[in-house]
């Protein structure tokens, strides 16, 4: 697949989302790499503050559950449940599709954890740009 040809994890989607926490909703920046959703404080942040493994998990429209529009309900294989609110309907659909893909992507896919360093591929101006990603 694509992972093999590019030799590293694929950045499927990135952007700001609101995540349901213990004390309400908190906005953060998220990067979906292969089958892991990484949380960052902002788009400038280099170090993830959390990681959600999506392989074998599920994604549903969470709007009815939370009474919030453009909400996603993500559940991991281990049963951890998270709710995210997207900025608009287009983002909601894009995140839903990307997360759905991440839950089904092959376990055998070549994958190098960005937590230890590796090449990341960013889709910019319709071309893939390869950058070295390292956590200092």
C-alpha positions as CSV (number, residue, x, y, z in Angstrom):
1,X,0.0,0.0,0.0
2,X,0.9,3.7,0.3
3,X,2.8,3.1,3.5
4,X,5.2,0.8,1.7
5,X,5.9,3.1,-1.1
6,X,6.5,6.1,1.1
7,X,8.5,4.2,3.7
8,X,6.8,5.7,6.8
9,X,3.5,6.5,8.5
10,X,0.9,8.4,6.6
11,X,-0.5,11.6,8.0
12,X,-4.2,11.0,7.2
13,X,-5.6,14.1,8.7
14,X,-4.7,16.9,11.1
15,X,-6.5,19.9,12.6
16,X,-8.2,21.3,15.7
17,X,-10.9,19.4,17.5
18,X,-12.7,19.8,20.8
19,X,-12.4,16.8,23.1
20,X,-14.7,16.0,25.9
21,X,-12.9,15.9,29.2
22,X,-13.8,15.6,32.9
23,X,-14.4,19.3,33.1
24,X,-16.1,20.1,29.8
25,X,-14.7,20.5,26.3
26,X,-11.1,21.3,25.5
27,X,-9.7,22.4,22.2
28,X,-6.5,20.7,20.9
29,X,-4.6,20.0,17.7
30,X,-4.7,16.4,16.5
31,X,-2.7,14.5,13.9
32,X,-3.9,11.1,12.7
33,X,-0.9,9.0,11.7
34,X,-1.7,5.6,10.3
35,X,-3.8,4.0,13.1
36,X,-2.9,6.4,16.0
37,X,-4.5,9.8,16.9
38,X,-1.9,12.1,18.5
39,X,-3.0,15.1,20.6
40,X,-1.0,18.3,20.7
41,X,-1.5,21.6,22.5
42,X,-1.3,23.5,19.2
43,X,-0.3,23.1,15.6
44,X,3.2,24.4,16.6
45,X,3.7,21.7,19.2
46,X,6.3,19.0,18.5
47,X,5.5,16.6,21.4
48,X,2.2,14.8,21.6
49,X,0.4,15.1,25.0
50,X,-1.7,11.9,24.3
51,X,-2.1,9.1,21.9
52,X,-5.2,7.1,21.0
53,X,-4.6,3.7,19.2
54,X,-7.5,3.2,16.7
55,X,-6.7,-0.2,15.3
56,X,-9.7,-2.5,15.8
57,X,-11.7,0.4,17.3
58,X,-14.9,2.0,16.1
59,X,-16.1,5.5,15.1
60,X,-19.7,6.7,15.3
61,X,-21.6,10.0,14.9
62,X,-21.7,11.1,18.5
63,X,-24.0,14.1,18.0
64,X,-27.1,12.5,19.4
65,X,-25.2,11.2,22.5
66,X,-23.7,14.6,23.4
67,X,-26.4,16.9,21.9
68,X,-23.6,18.6,20.0
69,X,-23.5,19.0,16.2
70,X,-20.5,17.5,14.3
71,X,-19.5,15.2,17.1
72,X,-17.6,11.9,16.7
73,X,-17.6,9.0,19.2
74,X,-14.4,7.1,19.1
75,X,-14.0,3.8,20.9
76,X,-10.7,1.9,21.1
77,X,-10.4,-1.9,20.9
78,X,-9.8,-1.9,24.7
79,X,-13.1,0.0,25.3
80,X,-11.8,3.5,25.9
81,X,-14.5,6.0,24.7
82,X,-13.8,9.5,23.5
83,X,-15.9,12.3,22.1
84,X,-14.6,14.9,19.7
85,X,-16.4,17.9,18.2
86,X,-15.3,19.1,14.7
87,X,-15.5,22.7,13.5
88,X,-18.1,22.1,10.8
89,X,-19.9,19.4,8.8
90,X,-17.2,19.0,6.2
91,X,-14.5,18.5,8.9
92,X,-16.9,16.1,10.6
93,X,-17.2,14.0,7.4
94,X,-13.4,14.1,6.7
95,X,-12.5,13.1,10.3
96,X,-15.1,10.4,10.3
97,X,-13.7,8.9,7.1
98,X,-10.1,9.2,8.2
99,X,-10.7,7.7,11.6
100,X,-12.8,4.9,10.1
101,X,-9.9,4.1,7.8
102,X,-7.5,4.1,10.7
103,X,-9.6,1.6,12.6
104,X,-9.4,-0.8,9.6
105,X,-5.9,-0.2,8.3
106,X,-3.7,-3.4,8.1
107,X,-1.9,-4.4,11.3
108,X,0.9,-5.5,9.0
109,X,1.3,-2.0,7.5
110,X,4.9,-0.7,7.8
111,X,4.8,1.6,10.8
112,X,7.4,3.6,12.7
113,X,6.2,5.2,15.9
114,X,6.7,9.0,15.7
115,X,7.4,8.9,19.5
116,X,10.8,7.4,18.7
117,X,11.4,9.4,15.5
118,X,10.7,8.7,11.9
119,X,9.8,10.2,8.5
120,X,6.4,11.8,8.4
121,X,4.7,12.7,5.1
122,X,2.7,15.8,4.9
123,X,0.3,16.5,2.0
124,X,1.0,20.1,1.0
125,X,0.0,21.8,-2.2
126,X,-1.0,18.5,-3.7
127,X,2.4,16.9,-3.1
128,X,3.8,14.7,-0.4
129,X,6.6,16.4,1.6
130,X,8.9,14.2,3.6
131,X,10.1,15.5,6.9
132,X,12.1,14.0,9.7
133,X,10.0,13.9,12.9
134,X,11.8,13.5,16.2
135,X,10.8,14.0,19.8
136,X,13.4,15.9,21.6
